[in-house]
Amino acid sequence: MTLLEGDPRSVGGYRLESRLGAGGMGVVFLARSVSGRRLAIKVIRPELATDDGFRVRFGREVEAARQVSGAFTAPVVDADADAEQPWLATLFIPGPSLHQRVAAKGPLPADEVRLLAAGLVEALRDIHRVGLVHRDLKPGNVLLADDGPRVIDFGIARAIAADPLTRTGMVVGTPAFMAPEQFRTGGVGPAGDVFALGAVLVYAATGHGPFDGESTHGIGFRVVYEEPDLTGLAQELLPLVEPCLAKDPGARPTVEGLLAALSVAPAETQPPPAPTEVERPSAPADTQPPSAPATQPAHPEPAVPAAPPAPVASQATVGVATLALRPDAPGGEPSAPASEPPSASEPPSASQLPSASEPTPPSAPTPPSRPGRAPRRIALAAAAAVVTASVAALVPLLADKYGGPDGGKEGRNGGSPSASAPAAEFSCAGAQGTLLGSGSSAVDAAMEEWAAGFQKACPGTTVTYEAMGSGAGFEAFRSGSTGFAASDTPLDPEKVVQSKARCDAGGNGQAVAVPLAATPVAVAYNLPGVSDLVLDAPTLAKIFDGRISRWDDAAIKELNPGVPLPSLSVQAIHRSDATNTTRVFTNYLKSVSGEWPHEAGTEWPVPSGQAVSGNARLREQVGATAGSLGYAELAGAAELDTALLDTGADRPVAADAAGATKALASARVVGAGGDLSLALDLTTRAPGAYPLASVSYGVVCDKGNDPAGLKTLRAFLSYVVSKPAQQSVAAQGYAPLPDALRERVRETVRGLG
C-alpha cells in the first residue's frame, strides 16, 4: 500500500517507501537506509506513546528482541524507544507468510513440512536460550524466505523473569494457536511455544488448524478440553506433531528433543521424548506470569475455505493481509497491490517486526456445568439463543458466563431478538475469490464472526478484514486498496467528494454508507452492595463534569429510592485517547442532559476525573476502584455492573443489544440516495429503547465497483445483514438491525454497480 496522507516520509533517518500494514499498536512501513538496505519499521501509534507504562514495556521489548539472533529470525537493526513516536526496525524479509502461502496454493507436502519444522524449532531454540517466550507463534508470524523460514513478531514476547511488567488476568496470543495453560491462567513458558509449533505444523500440512472454531470462546473450549483435529495430516508427521499438542505442558517435548527427532530420517522417527526434570523450564508454564494488559485483541488467522483457496493480497500486515479486491494472479501467486507493480522475484513480505500489540484476553473456556453469574450483570448471550448450529452450540457456555442458565431467552429490556431468517435473505451466486476490507476496530470482532460464517456458507470465498481505524480504513478504500471500509460515523460531505475519484462511473458514482450493526455504550460502575443502579443524562453530565462528587448525592438518591447508597467519593474515569466511544458519550450528554457545557467530540473535554487509554484499561480501572464509574463499549463492560438509563420511559432501560435495536427502529435516515447514514433519536422515550449507542457502517461505492469482485461484495454485505448473521454477533454486545432497516440495506446492496 502506498503511503497515506499524514504518514511520515522518514523515521530515524530511514526513508519510508510504502505501508506494509497496520495493527492495534502501530503502522509498519517498508523503508530504506542510506546504503539502500531494505527495512521493516514499526511506528507506534501516538495515543500509546503518551502512556509511560507502554513506553517501559516497549523499551523492554526492544532490548529483548536485540538478544535474539539466529538463521531463522528477523534481526533487529535499529530502534528508538524514547522518540516522540517510538519505533523499531528489523531487516525486511522478502517472501510470503506461511498463512499467505497455504491460502494461495494449499497445504505443503510432508517433506516441506519437516524442513519448515526444523527451521522453526531452531528459531525457538534461539528465542528460548536468551530467556524469552514468543507467546504468539502462528502462520502469519512465519515468513517463507528463499533460504528457509523466519520467525517474526516478538512484540508480545516477554522475558520469563520480567514479573514487574505483567499483570494478573491478561492473556496474550492468537486463540487458534494458544496452549491450554494460556486459556486457564494466562501464563505460558517455552512449552507453550512448542504447543503453538504443533498447531502451526498442522495448519501447514493440512490447511486447517487443529482447534478451528467460529468464535474465540469455542476455540478456547476445544483447545482446553478436546482432542486436536488432525484430519489430512500425513502419517509420517504424526510422531512429530502429536506430542507437541499434549494438554499437559510437562508432557510436551523440549526444542532439543524436537531437534533430535528431526535429525533422523522420517522412517526412523520416534515421538520426541518428554522433558526430564532437568530439561523442564525453571518456572512451569502454568505458573508463568501473564502479560501486560491490552487495548486490542490479536487477529486469529482467517479460516481457509474447504474449496480451492483463493489467493490473498501480496502485502501483509500485523497479523492480517493488507486488504484489496483483486482477481487471481497468474500461477497462483498472491497478486500485487494496485498501487505497486508486481515483483516476480520478491513477493512482498508479511509484517516483519516485533509487534507491541497485547490483546484483550479471550474468555477462559468453561465447562457447561459452571454456575451462572448474578443476573444483575449483562446477559450478553441473550440475543444468541437462535443462531446457526455452530454458534448455537456455544450458547450454554456463554449463558453460564453472562446470565445464568435462563439468561439467554430475553434481553433485560424484554423481547426476543432471535428469529428465523427468510429463506432467500442472501445468495452466494457468483461469489468467489477474495474480498478485503478495513476500518473501524469497534466492529472487528463482528467482522471476524461474519467472515467465518460467510466463508462457510459460500465455499471458495475469503473475506479478510483489518481493523486500522475508521479514518485509515476510508483512505485505504479511497485509494482502491480495499473493496469496502467500515466506519463508526456517517459519511460527511468531504468524504463523499473524496470518494468520487474511486467510485467513478461516468462521473456519477460516490461512496455510500450502509448500517451493519450498533454497539451500545454502557456506563460501568463499581459500587459495593449496589445493583441495578439508575442514572439519567443530567446526573451523568454533573458527575463527569465534577459537579456531583459523592454517591449519596441527592440527585442520585432521587433516581434510586430505597437503595443504600454508600458515602463514597465518586471516581469518574474517562478515556485519554481520541475515540469514537467518547464522541458517542459526550454527544449524548450534550444533546439530552441540558447540563453539559462542553462540545461533543472524540477527545475528552473536561480536565477533572481520571484518564486512561483504551477500553480495556478503563474496564480494568473501574473493576479495581470502589466508587468508580466510566463509559465503555458494551462488550468491554461485560464483567462489570452497568447502570440502567432513565430515559423518561415507563421504566429505566438496560444497556443491552435488544435495547439498542429498539433505539435503531426510530432512527432517521439522513443520507441521500443509497446512503443510509442514520441519526438516532437520542431523546427517545420508547419503552425499552437504549439510545446511547454507536452505529457501524459499511462504506462502498454505489457505482464503479470492481466488476471481478462485485458479486462477492453484494453477497457478503447481504449475508452480514441477514437475521442469522446479525444474531450471531449479539452475544458479543452488537445490536442487530431492526427488520425494516435490514431490508433497506439489502435494497441498497442489490443496487450496487
N, C-alpha and C positions, 0 to 999 in steps of 0.2 A: 504494500500500500504506500502511495506517495505521502510525503509529509503534509499534514493538515495545517490550516491556518491557525496560528498560535503556537505550533510546535517550535522548539528551539532549532536553530540551524547548526549549533555546535555545542558540545558538552565536554568540559575538561580539556579543551584544545583539540578534540576529535571532531571532524566534520561529519554531520549526520546526512545520510543519503535517502533513507526511507524508513517507514514504520515496519517492524516485524510483527507487532501485535500489542495488545493492551490487556491488563488484568486488574483485579481489585486493588492492587498495591502500586501499580505504575505502568509506564509505557516502555516497550522495548524497541530500540532503534538499531538499524544497520548503520555502522559508522566506519570511517577510515582514519588511520593515523597519518601523520605527515609522510611516513615512509610508504604508505599505500596498504598497510596491513588492515584487513577487514576485522571488525569487532562487532559484538552484540552488546549494546549498552542499555541497561535499565535505569530509567529516571523515576524516582519515587514521586507519587502524587503530592501536590503542595499541602493539602489538608493533613496528610500524615506527617509531613516534615515538621509541623508545628508541635507534634507530640514528643516531648522529651523522652518518654519511655520507649517510643518506637525508635527514636534515634539510637538509644542504647542497644536495643535488640538488633537493629540494622548494622551497627558497628561491630557487634559480636559476630553477626553472620559473615561480614566481610573477612574478619580475622579467621573464622572457621574455614571459609572457602579457600583462603590462601594456603591453608595447611594441606589441602588435598591435592595430590599430584599423581599422575599415572597415565598410562597409554589410553585409558578408556574413560577419561573425564575431560570436561572442557575447562581449561585453566583460567583462573582469574588473572587479568592483565593489569588492571588499574581500578581504583575506586576512590571515592571521597565521601566519607560518612558525615563530614562537617559542612558540606556545601549547603547553600540555601535550599536546594533540592538534592538530597543525597543521590548518588548514582554508583553503579557498579558495572565494570566492563569485563567481558570474557572473550576469548577467541571465538570468532564466528566459525561454526562448523557447517560446511555445505552438505546438504543431504536431508531427506525427509525424515520425519519422526517415524517410529515403529507403527504408531497409530495410522498415520497417513499411508504408509506402505501397505499395511494389511487392508485398509479401507479401499485402496485403489486397485490392488492386484490380488487380494485374497491371502490366505494363510501361507506361512513359509514351509518349505519341505523340512523333514525331520533333521537332515544333516545341517541345514542352515540354522535351525533352532538350537542345535548343540553348540555351533560356533557362536551364536548370539549369547547363549548361556555362559560360555567360557569368558567372553568379554565382560558381561555384566557381573559375574562373580569376581573377576579381577578388580573391577571398579569398586564393588562393595568392600573388598579387602582393603583397598587403598583408603576408602572413606572410614572404615571401622578402625583401622590401625592408628588413626590420629584421634580416636575417642569420639567420633561423630556417628550419628544415625541419620540416614537420609530422610526417612519418615514419609516420603511421597513418591516412591518408585512406581512408575506407571508407563504405559506405552507412549504417552505424549512427552515424557521426560527421557526418552531414549532416542538418540539420533543415529541414523544409519549412514555413516561416512564410508568412503571407498575402502578405507583400511580397517574397518571394524566399528562396532557401536561406541557411542559416547553417552555416558550418564550425565544429565544436566539438572539444573534447578535445585540448588541447595538452600533455597530461601527459607525452608521450614526445618532444615537440619539443625540440630541442637547438640552442643557438647553434652555428653552424658552426665557430667557433673555440674552443669550450669543451672542448679536449682533456683537461684535467685531470679532467673529470667523466665520461670514457668509459673503458671497459676492453676490452681486446682479446678478441675471440671471442664477444661478446654481440650478438644481433640483436634489433631492436625493430620490431614491426609485426604486421599480420594477414596470414598467408601468402597468401590468395587475392588480395590487393591489394598485395603487395610486389613490388618491382622485382628483376630478376635479380641486380644487384650486392649487394642486401641478403642474398641467399642465399649469394653467393660469398664476400663479405668482411665482411658486417655493416655496411659503410659505405654512406651514402646522402647525396646532395646534393639540390638543387632538382629535378634531372631525375628523381629517384626519386618525388617528389610528382606530377610530370607523368605518369609511368607509372601510378601509382595512380589519377589522374584518368581516364585512358583506361579502366582496368578498371571504375571506378565508373560511367562513362557506358555501357559495355556492359551492366552489370547493370541500370541504369535503363531502357535501351531494349529489353532482351530478357528480363529476369527471371532471367538466369543470368550468372555471371562468365565471363571469357574463359579461365580456367585452373582451373575447378572440378575437384575430386577428392575422394576419400573418406578421405584422410589427409594430414597435413601434409607428409610426405615426398613423396607422389605429386604434390601441388600444386606443391611446390618444383621437382620434376623438370620438370613441364610449363612452369613459368614460365621456367626457365633454358634448356631445350632444345627446346621445341615451339612451334609457331605458335599464336596465340590462336584460340579458338573464337568466331567472330563470327556464328554461325547466328542468323538472325532480325534482324540489325542492318539498319536501313533504309539503302538505297543512298546517300542524301544525307548520312548521318552517317559513312560510311567515310573520306572525306578528312580529317575532323576527328579520328577515333579512331585509325586505323591508325598514324599517325606517333608518337602518344603511347606506343604499345606496342612500339616498337623495342627490341631487346635491347641495343643499344649506347647508353649514356646520351648520348653526344655527338650521336647521330642524332635525338634527340627534339627537338621544338620547345621554345622558351622560352615562358614565360607571355605575354610581349609578342607573340611570333609567333601564339600562340593567340588573343589578344585581337584582333589584326589580322584573322585569318581569320574570327572570329565577327562582325566588324563589317560584313561584306558579306552580301548575300542568299545563301541556300543554293545557288541555281543557279549563282552565280558562285564558290562556294568552291573554292579550290585547297588542296592539302595545305600545312599551315603549314611555313614554312622551318625547316630545322635551324639551330641556333645557329651564328653565326660565331665566329671565335676571340675577338672582343671580347665577344660576348654570353655565352660559356660561363662557368659558375661558376669562381671563382678556384681552388677545390680540386675536382678531378674527383670525381664521385660514387663511383667505385670505391675512392678512397683516403680517403674521409671516415672519421673515427674512429667505431667503433661505440659504441652507447650503453652505459650502466652496467648492471651485472648485475641479474638479476631473480629474483623468487621465484615468480611465477605467469605462465603463458602467457596471451596475449591470446586472446579468443574469436573464431574466424572466424565470419562471418555464416552462420546456418543455411541450407542449400540450400533453394531454393524448389521444391516438387514439380511434376512435369510437369502434373498435373491442376490444375483451377482452384484457386488458393491459398486456404487457409483464413485467416480474419482472425487477427491477433495481438493480444495484450493491449495496452491503450492506454498504460499506464505503461511506461516503458523504464528500462533500467539502464545501467551502464557496460559497453557492448559487447553487451548482450543484453537482450531484453524481460523485464520483470518477469513472473513466472510465474503463470498461473491456468488453470483448466479452465473455459471458458465457451462457451456456444453462440454461433453467429454473431449479430452485432448487425445491426439493420436497415440497409439501404443500403450494406452492405459496409464500414462504418466500423469501426475497432477498437472492441471492447466495453470498457466501463469496468470498473475493478476492483470486486469485490463489496463492498468496504469503502467505496467512494466513489461518489456519484451521478454518472452520465454528464453530460458537458457538450456541448451541441450546438455551441456557438460556439467552444470552445477544446479541441480534443483534447489530452490531456496529452502532455508532451514526452518525447523521449529524454533520456538523460543529457547535461548541457549544459556541463560544465566540464572544464577540463584535467584529465586523468587522470594519476595518478602511477604507473600500472602500467607495469612493464617486463618483458615476457615472456621466459621462457627461450627461447633461440634454437631454431628448428626445425633438424633435421639438414640440413646442406648437401647438396643433391641431388647424387648421384654417378652417373656412367655405370656400367652393369653391369660393365664390364671392370676396375673399380678393384680392386687386390689386397685380399685379405681381411686381417683383423686377426689377431693371435696368438690361438690357440684357448683360452688360459687365461682370456680375458676372457668376459664374459657373452654367451651366444648368445641374445639376445632374440628373434631371428627363429625360433627352434626350433619354437615351437608354432604358427607361422603357415603351415606348409607346405601345408595343405589348407584353403582358405577360399573365400569367394565369389570369382568370377572377377576382380572389380576389385581385391580385396585381394591375391589370389594373384599378380597381375602385378607387385606390388611386392617379392615375396619375394627375387628375385635381388639387388635393391638393398640390402635390409635384411640379407640374409645376408652380402653383401660387407662391410657396415659392422660387423656384430656378431659374426660367427662364421666367416667364410670360406665358400667355395662349398659345403662339405659340412656346415656347422654347422646347417642348418635341418631336419635329419631327426630328431634326438633331443635332449632336454634333457640337461644334464650328469648328471642323476640317472637317466637311462635312460627308456625308454618313449616311445611316440609319442603326443602329446596330440591329434593330428589324427585325425579320423574323420568319416565321412559322417553327416549328420543324418537321423533318421527323417523320412519324407515329410510327416507331419502334426504337427510339433512346435509350430506356431502357425498361426493363421488370421487373415486380415485382415477376415473377415466382420463388417460393421457398423462397422469402424474408420473414422473420419472426423474432420475438424476438427483443433483444436489441443490438444495435451496439454503441460502445462507442469509442471516440477519444479524443485527447488532443494535445495542442501545441500552435502555433502562435496566439497572440492576434490580429494581423493585419487582420486575416480572421474570427474573432469571429462573427461579425455581419452577414457575408455571411453564416457562418455555421448555425446560428440561422434560417435564411431565408430558406436555403436548407433543414434543418431538418424538418421544418414545412411543406414544400412542399412535401417532400418525404413521410412523415407520412400520409399526406392526400391522396397521390397517391397510397400508399401501406398500407392499413389498417392492423393493427396487428404488425406494426413495431414501434420501438422507437429509435431515434438517439439522443445521448447526447454528447455534446462537451464541454470540459473545456479548457479555454484559460489560460495556465500557462507558456507560453514562448516556443520558438522552442526547446531549449536545454532540458528543463524539460519534454516537450512532447515526445521527442525522447527517453529519458530514460524510461518514462512510457511505451512506445511502446516496447522498447527493453526488458523490464522486463516481458512483457506479460500481463500487466495490461490493455492495450487498444488494440483495433483492428486496429487502424491506428493513425498516427501522422500528424500534419500539420507543415510545416517549411517555413521560409522566405528565406532560402538559399538552393541551391542544395546539394545533399549528397556528403560529401567528402570521400576519401578512408578509413579514420579511422572509420567513422560511418558504412560504408559498411561492414568492417571486424567485427565490434562490433555486427552487426545485424545477423551474420551467426548463432549464437547460438539460437536466437529466430526463425529464418526462416530456421531451419534445415530440409531438405527434402532429406535424403540420402547424405548429405554433399554438395549439390549444390544449396541451397536456399540462398537468400540475400534480403535486402531491396532495393526497387526501388522508385524513386520519379516521380510522375505524376503531371503536372501543373493543378491547379484548377482555378486560376484567377490571374490577375495582379492588383496592386494598384499603380496608378500614384502618384508621389511625386511632389507636387506643390510648387512654390515659391510665398508665400503670401506676400503682401506689403500693407502699409498704407501711401498713398501719396495723400493728399487732392487735388482734382481738376484734377488728372491724372487717366485716364482709359486706358486699353489695353497697359500697359507698356510692352516694348520689352527688353529682356535681352538675352545675349548669354553666353556660358560656360566661355570664357576668362574673361568677365566682372564680372560674378558671382564669379569666383575664386579671382579676385582682391578685390571685395567688402568684401568677407568673410575672406580674408587674411589681411584686414586692409589697402590695398594699394589704394583703392578708398574710400574717406570719405565724399563726398558731392554728392547730387543728380544732380547737374548741371555740373558734371564732363564731360569732352569732350567725353569720351568713351560712356557714357550713352546717351549724346546728339546725337552722331552719329547714334545710334540704334533707336532713336526716333525723327526724323526730324520734326520740326514744333510743337512739344509738349512743352508746357510751363512748363519745369521742375523747381521746386522751389529751392531756395538756402537754402536747409536744410541739416543738418548733416545726414549721413546715420547711422542708428542704426541696425547693423546686429545681429540677435538673433539666437542662436543655442541651441541644446539640451545638457543638462549637464549629462543626464543619458545615459548609453550604450544602443543603439537602432539600429535596422536594418535600420530605416529611415536615420540615419546619415551615415551608411555604403553605402547605395544606392547613397546618395547625394555626398559624398566625392569620391566614385568610379567614378561617372560621371565626376566630376571636374578633377580628376587625369587622366582619360582616354581620355578626349576630349579637355580640355582647353589649355594645354601646359603652364599654368600659376599657377599650384597648386604644390608647392614643398613638400607637406606633403603626408604621406601614407594614404590610404583609410582604414577605419575601423569603428567599432561601436561606438567608443569614439571620441569626437571632439578633433582634434589635435592642434588647434590654441588658444593661451592664450587670444587674443583680442576678443571683442564683448561681448554681454550679453548672459548669460547662464540661461536656465530654464529647469525644469524637466517635461517631459511629453508633449504629443501632445496638450492636452487641455490648458496647461499653456502657451505654445508657441503661440497658436492661440489667447489666451486672451491678451498676452503681445503685439503682433503685432496690434491687434484691438485697444488697448488703447494708442499706442505710434505713434504719427505722425512722418513720416520719417523712419519708421522701415520696415524690411523685414525679413522673415525666411522661412524655408523649413518644410513642413508638408504633411502627407498623404492627398490625395485629399479630402476625406470626412471631415477631420479635418479642412480644409481651406474653407469649403463651404460658410461661411458667410463673407469671405474676398475677396478683389480683388486679382487676381493671374496673374503673369506675363506670357506673351507669350514668347516662347522659339525660338530664332533664331538658327535653326539647319543647315542652309545653303540651306534649301529647297526654293522653289519659294516664300513662304511667311511664316511668323512666325507661330508657332504651339501652340495651346492652351493645357493646362493641363486638359484633359478630357478622359473619358473612351474610346471613339472612337479612339482618337489619340494613346493611349497605345495599343489598339487592333491592330492597323496598325503596330506599332513597333514590336509586337509579331510575326507578319506574316513573318518578316525577321530574326527572332531569329534562331540560330543553336542549334540542339540537340547535346549535348556534352557527354551525358551519354551512357553507353554501354548496349546492350541487351534491356530489357524492361524499363531501367532507362531513363526517358525523361527530365533530367536536361537540362536547356537552358542557352545559352549565348546570351544576347541581343546585337545587333549591335548598340552600343552607338553613333557611328559616322554616323548613317543613315541620308541621306538627302531625304528620300522618302517623297513625299507630304503628309502632314497631320500626319506623324508618330511622336509620342511623346516618346522618348526613356528613359526618366527619370522615371523609374518605377521599382517596386519590384514584382517578381513573387512568388506566394504562391503555395506550393506543398503539395500533399498528399503523405505520406510515408507509404508503405505497403510492405508485403512480396511477392516476386514473386512466391515463393513456400513455403509450410509449414504453411499456414494459418489454423486456427481452422476450421475443416470441418463443425461444427454446425453453424458457422456464415458466411461462405464463400459466400453463395448466397446473403445474405443481404449486405455484403461488396461490392460485384460486382454490385448489383442493385443500392446501394446508390451512388457509385462513377460514375456509368453510368448516373444516374439522374443528378448529380452535373454538368457534362459537357454537358448535353442536352441543346439545344438552349433556351427553356423557362426558365430553372433554371439559366443559365448564364445571361440572360436578366433581371431576377427578382432582381439581386443584382447590376445592373448597376446604378440604382438610388442612391445607397449608395456609389458610387465612385469606384466600382470594374470594371475592364476592362474585357469584355467577351473574351474567347479564340477564335482565328480565326478558321474557319471550318476545315481546314486541320489539325491543331493541335488537335482539339477536336476528330477527327477521330483516330488519333494516340493514344490518351489517351484511347479511347474506345477499341481499339485493344489490348492495354496492359492490361486493366482491364478484358477483356474477357479471357485472358490467365492466370490470377492469379490462382494458385493452392494451 
